[in-house]
Amino acid sequence: MESSTASRSAKAGGRLRAVLLVAFLAAVLVAAGDFLEPAGTSPSARAADNTTADREAIASAKGLGQAFTAVAREVVPSVVTITSSRVVQTSRSLGGQDMYEFFRFFGMPFGDEEGGEILQRGLGSGVIVSSDGYIVTNNHVVSDAKEVSVVLSDGEEYEAEIVGADPKSDVAVIKINAKGLPAARIGDSDALEVGEWVLAVGSPFSQQLNHTVTAGIVSAKSRVAVGLADYEDFIQTDAAINPGNSGGALVDLDGRVVGINTAIASRSGGYQGVGFAIPINMVTRIKDELIASGSVTRGWIGVGIQPVTKEIQEALDLPDRNGVLISSVVEDSPAEKARIERQDVIVALNGEKIESLRAFRNRIAATPPGTKVDLSIVQGSKKKSVSVVLGKLPDDDETARPVLAEKSREKLGMRVREITPETRRAFGLERTEGVVVTEVLRGGAAARGGVREGDVLLEINNREIRTTADYTRAIGDVKEGNVALLLVEREGSTIYVTIRVPK
C-alpha cells in the first residue's frame, strides 16, 4: 500500500514539475516578444498592423487584376484568329518510315506510299491595325497559303487576302473586306523596359481557345541570334505563348500593342517561360511598306561581316573585340566605292557603338537606301572615319545573311551558315571563318551526294567559298540536272563530294 501511494505521489510531482516548466517557458517567450517588439507595441496593435499590411497587399493585387481586366477588355476585340491551308509535297524519304506511319495512322492523306500531296492546315493569330481591315500577323502563319480565313472576337468570319509578306523579319499583312473594325492602339517598343508587365493575347492550340489572355513581364530586350528570322530584335517575355499564339498581340498595361508574338523556346513544344515577340516599331515600319508596295526595301552596304573572336583579335592585333569584322567586300558596292577593305573593323555607326553583328545589320537594313551613314573603322592600330551612301539590298543578296534562302534548302536539301562562335562549338570546328553545313535533309540531293552536317565548304566547281554569298552564286551557276563538285573539309581532312542539282 505504501509503495502504491509513493508511486502516485511521484507521478503527481512529475506532472506538477512539467506544468511549472511549461509556464516558465511561456513566460520567457512572452518576455522575449515584448523585448523584440518596439516600445509600446501591444499584441492587439501587432494584429492591427498585420491586418493593414494584408489589406494593402490585397488592394495592390486587386488593382493589378483590375488593370489586367481593363486591358483585356480593350485589346481582345482587336485580336483575330487566323486559319490557313496549304498544299505540301511529301514523301516517305522526307521523314522516313516512322513519319509515314504516323501520318497514315492519323488519317492524313498521302498521294501514295512513295509520296504525294497533303493539305496542311495552320492556326495563328493576328492584330487589327486599321478599321478598314488591315491585319498584321507572322509570315509563317500565312506563308504559301492557298486560303486564309479570319475569325473576329464576335465570331464573324471573313476570307482574307495576303497584302504582302516579309520572310526576313517574319512579318506579314493580310486584309479582310470589312469596315469599322476595332483597331488596336500602337505603343512604342523602344520605351519598353525590362521587368514591365505585359499581356499576350492569341489563340493557342485551337480555335476553341481563341482570345486567350496571359500575363507576364518583359524578360529581356534586343534578343538576337535566336535563329527565327534574318532580322531579329526580339522582346523576350515569360507571358505564356504557345503554338497558335503566333501573330497575336503583346500589350503593355496601357493597352497598347508593343510587340507581335512570334515564337517560343521550348524542348517540349509547349510553354516553358521563354517567348519572343517582334517589336512593334519594327513591325510598323515593315507593315507600312508592305501596304504601300507589297515588299520591303532595306539599306545595303555590300560587305560580309563576322564577329571579332579572341583569336581574330590576336591575329589582327586589335585593341579589343568591339565591332564587326569585314570578311569580304562586294564588287561595285557602296562599301567598295567608299574604299572599305577586308579586315576593317566597324566599331561605330553614326557615332553609336556597335553592340553586335545582328544589331549592326538591323540598323543598316532599317535605314532607307540613299541615306549617308558615317562609320568609325579600325584596322590594327589605325583609325579612320568613312561616309557611305547606302544602296538598296538586292532581293537575292546573301552577303551578310547567316542562313541560306529557304528555296535553296528545299531544292538541295541542306542548309548552310557562315561560321560563328556558336557553329564552331556546335560542330567542333577549328576554322574561324567560312561556310559550314548545319542541316542535311534526309533523302535530299545533298544527302544522296554524301554531304554531312558539320562539313565546311571550301570550293564548288573550283570556286572558293568564303561566305554564303559565294555559296549562293556558285550553286546558282550550276544548271538544273548537272552535277556540282564540292570540296569539303571533314574531321581535319579534305574530300570531294558531288550534288546533282534537281530539275
CORCORWO-V830749 format. One record per residue. N is the residue number from 1. OMEGA is omega in whole degrees, -180 to 180 (none if undefined). D_CENTER is the distance of its C-alpha to the mean C-alpha in Angstrom with 1 decimal. Layout:
BEGIN
n omega d_center
N OMEGA D_CENTER
N OMEGA D_CENTER
END
This chain:
BEGIN
n omega d_center
1 -179 89.6
2 179 89.3
3 179 86.4
4 -180 84.6
5 180 85.1
6 180 83.9
7 -180 80.7
8 -179 80.0
9 180 80.6
10 179 78.2
11 180 75.4
12 179 76.1
13 179 76.0
14 179 72.6
15 -179 71.2
16 179 72.5
17 179 71.0
18 179 67.6
19 -180 67.8
20 180 68.8
21 178 65.9
22 -180 63.4
23 -180 65.0
24 -180 64.8
25 178 61.1
26 180 60.4
27 179 62.3
28 -179 60.5
29 179 57.1
30 179 58.2
31 179 59.6
32 178 56.4
33 178 54.4
34 -179 56.8
35 -177 56.5
36 -180 52.7
37 174 52.4
38 -179 53.1
39 176 56.7
40 -180 57.7
41 -180 54.8
42 177 56.1
43 -179 54.6
44 178 54.6
45 179 52.8
46 178 50.2
47 179 49.6
48 179 49.4
49 179 46.8
50 180 44.6
51 179 44.9
52 179 43.9
53 179 40.8
54 -179 39.8
55 179 40.5
56 179 38.3
57 179 35.4
58 180 35.9
59 180 36.2
60 179 33.0
61 180 31.1
62 178 32.8
63 178 31.9
64 178 28.2
65 178 28.5
66 177 30.4
67 177 27.7
68 -178 25.1
69 -179 27.7
70 180 28.4
71 -180 24.8
72 -180 24.3
73 -179 27.6
74 -169 26.5
75 -174 23.0
76 -180 23.5
77 -178 25.7
78 -179 23.2
79 -176 20.6
80 173 21.4
81 -178 20.9
82 172 20.3
83 -179 21.8
84 176 21.9
85 179 23.9
86 178 23.8
87 -178 26.2
88 175 24.9
89 -178 27.2
90 178 27.3
91 179 29.8
92 -177 30.8
93 -179 29.8
94 -178 26.2
95 180 25.6
96 -178 29.0
97 -178 31.8
98 180 29.8
99 180 27.2
100 -179 30.2
101 180 32.0
102 -178 29.0
103 -179 28.8
104 -180 32.6
105 -178 33.0
106 171 30.9
107 178 32.7
108 -171 30.1
109 171 32.2
110 178 32.6
111 175 34.9
112 -176 36.7
113 -179 36.3
114 -180 35.5
115 179 32.7
116 -178 32.3
117 172 30.1
118 176 28.4
119 -177 27.2
120 179 23.6
121 -179 22.7
122 179 19.3
123 177 18.4
124 -179 16.0
125 178 16.4
126 -179 17.1
127 177 18.4
128 -178 21.9
129 174 22.0
130 -176 25.7
131 -179 28.8
132 166 29.8
133 178 27.0
134 -176 23.9
135 177 20.7
136 176 17.1
137 176 14.5
138 175 11.8
139 -175 13.3
140 176 12.6
141 -174 14.7
142 -176 17.7
143 177 17.5
144 -177 21.0
145 173 22.2
146 -179 26.0
147 177 26.1
148 178 23.9
149 -179 25.2
150 176 24.4
151 179 25.8
152 -178 26.4
153 179 26.8
154 178 30.6
155 178 30.3
156 -177 31.2
157 -178 29.7
158 168 29.3
159 -177 28.6
160 172 26.0
161 178 25.8
162 -179 22.8
163 -180 23.4
164 -180 20.9
165 -180 17.4
166 -179 15.2
167 -176 13.3
168 177 12.3
169 -177 10.1
170 177 9.9
171 176 12.4
172 176 15.7
173 174 18.9
174 -178 21.6
175 174 25.0
176 -178 27.6
177 -179 31.2
178 -180 31.7
179 175 32.9
180 -179 32.8
181 -180 29.4
182 -179 27.8
183 180 25.3
184 172 22.7
185 -175 23.3
186 -180 20.7
187 -179 19.9
188 -177 19.0
189 177 15.5
190 -178 17.1
191 -179 19.5
192 -178 17.1
193 177 17.9
194 -177 16.5
195 -179 18.5
196 178 18.9
197 175 19.3
198 175 17.0
199 175 17.4
200 -178 15.1
201 180 17.2
202 -175 16.9
203 -178 18.5
204 170 17.3
205 -177 19.0
206 177 21.9
207 180 23.7
208 179 25.9
209 -178 23.2
210 178 22.3
211 173 21.8
212 179 20.7
213 176 20.1
214 -177 18.5
215 176 18.6
216 178 16.9
217 170 16.2
218 -177 13.8
219 180 12.9
220 176 11.7
221 175 10.9
222 175 9.9
223 180 7.2
224 -180 7.4
225 176 8.1
226 177 5.1
227 -178 6.8
228 -178 5.2
229 179 7.4
230 -179 10.4
231 -173 9.9
232 175 6.9
233 -164 7.9
234 164 5.7
235 176 8.0
236 -179 7.9
237 174 10.6
238 170 13.0
239 -173 14.2
240 175 14.4
241 -178 12.0
242 176 13.1
243 -175 13.5
244 176 15.1
245 -177 13.3
246 180 11.1
247 179 12.5
248 -173 14.1
249 165 14.8
250 -173 13.8
251 176 17.1
252 -176 19.1
253 171 22.6
254 179 24.3
255 -179 22.8
256 180 20.9
257 179 17.5
258 179 15.1
259 175 11.8
260 -177 10.9
261 -174 9.0
262 -174 6.7
263 175 5.7
264 170 7.1
265 -172 7.9
266 173 11.5
267 -177 14.6
268 -175 16.5
269 179 14.4
270 -175 14.9
271 175 13.9
272 174 14.1
273 179 13.2
274 178 9.5
275 -177 7.4
276 178 4.8
277 177 6.8
278 -180 7.7
279 -175 10.8
280 178 13.9
281 176 15.8
282 -179 13.7
283 -177 13.9
284 179 17.6
285 -179 18.5
286 179 17.0
287 -179 18.5
288 179 21.9
289 179 22.0
290 179 21.3
291 -177 24.0
292 -172 26.4
293 -179 26.2
294 179 23.7
295 -178 21.8
296 178 20.0
297 -179 21.9
298 175 20.4
299 -174 22.3
300 175 23.2
301 -180 25.1
302 178 25.6
303 167 24.8
304 -176 23.1
305 177 21.4
306 180 20.4
307 175 20.1
308 179 23.4
309 178 24.0
310 -180 26.9
311 178 28.9
312 177 28.4
313 -179 29.4
314 -177 32.5
315 -178 33.3
316 178 33.1
317 -180 34.7
318 -179 32.0
319 180 32.5
320 -178 28.9
321 -180 25.4
322 174 24.2
323 -180 22.8
324 -177 22.0
325 175 24.6
326 -180 25.9
327 178 26.3
328 178 27.7
329 -178 29.1
330 -179 29.3
331 177 32.9
332 179 33.9
333 174 30.6
334 180 30.4
335 180 29.8
336 179 32.9
337 179 34.9
338 178 34.0
339 170 35.2
340 -173 31.9
341 172 32.5
342 -177 30.8
343 168 30.4
344 175 30.0
345 179 27.3
346 -176 25.8
347 180 25.6
348 177 25.4
349 -176 24.6
350 176 27.1
351 -180 28.0
352 -177 24.6
353 176 23.5
354 -177 20.8
355 -177 18.2
356 178 16.2
357 -178 16.1
358 -179 12.8
359 178 14.2
360 180 17.4
361 -179 16.1
362 -178 14.3
363 177 17.5
364 -178 19.8
365 -178 18.0
366 -180 18.2
367 -176 21.9
368 174 24.3
369 -178 26.4
370 179 29.8
371 176 28.7
372 178 30.2
373 180 28.1
374 -179 29.6
375 172 28.4
376 -172 29.7
377 171 30.2
378 174 31.8
379 -171 33.4
380 179 34.9
381 -178 37.0
382 176 37.2
383 177 35.3
384 177 35.2
385 -176 33.8
386 174 32.9
387 -178 32.4
388 173 30.5
389 -174 30.6
390 172 27.3
391 178 27.6
392 179 25.6
393 179 22.8
394 -180 24.4
395 -177 22.9
396 -177 23.2
397 177 22.3
398 -169 20.7
399 -176 21.9
400 -178 18.9
401 178 16.3
402 -175 15.1
403 179 14.7
404 180 17.7
405 -177 17.9
406 -179 17.5
407 177 21.2
408 178 22.3
409 -179 20.4
410 -176 22.1
411 -176 25.4
412 -179 25.8
413 175 23.8
414 179 21.9
415 180 18.9
416 175 19.3
417 171 17.6
418 -175 19.4
419 178 20.3
420 175 18.3
421 -179 19.0
422 -180 16.3
423 177 18.0
424 180 21.3
425 -175 20.8
426 -174 19.4
427 177 22.4
428 -176 25.0
429 173 25.7
430 -176 28.3
431 178 27.4
432 177 25.3
433 -178 24.9
434 -176 24.9
435 -177 23.0
436 176 22.2
437 -177 21.8
438 180 18.7
439 175 19.4
440 -179 22.6
441 -180 23.0
442 179 26.0
443 -179 28.9
444 -178 27.5
445 -179 29.5
446 180 28.0
447 179 28.7
448 179 32.2
449 177 32.9
450 177 32.0
451 179 28.8
452 173 26.9
453 -178 23.4
454 175 23.9
455 175 26.5
456 -178 26.5
457 179 27.7
458 -179 30.7
459 169 32.5
460 -176 32.5
461 177 36.0
462 176 37.1
463 -178 34.5
464 180 32.7
465 179 28.9
466 -178 27.1
467 175 23.9
468 176 21.9
469 176 24.0
470 -179 27.1
471 -177 25.8
472 -180 25.1
473 -178 28.5
474 179 30.4
475 -180 29.1
476 -180 29.6
477 178 33.2
478 -178 34.0
479 179 35.6
480 -179 34.7
481 179 36.8
482 -177 37.5
483 173 36.5
484 179 34.3
485 -177 35.5
486 170 32.8
487 -177 33.7
488 173 31.2
489 -176 31.3
490 178 31.0
491 174 31.9
492 180 33.9
493 177 35.8
494 178 35.5
495 176 36.2
496 172 36.3
497 -178 34.5
498 174 34.6
499 173 32.4
500 -176 34.2
501 -176 32.1
502 176 32.1
503 none 34.0
END
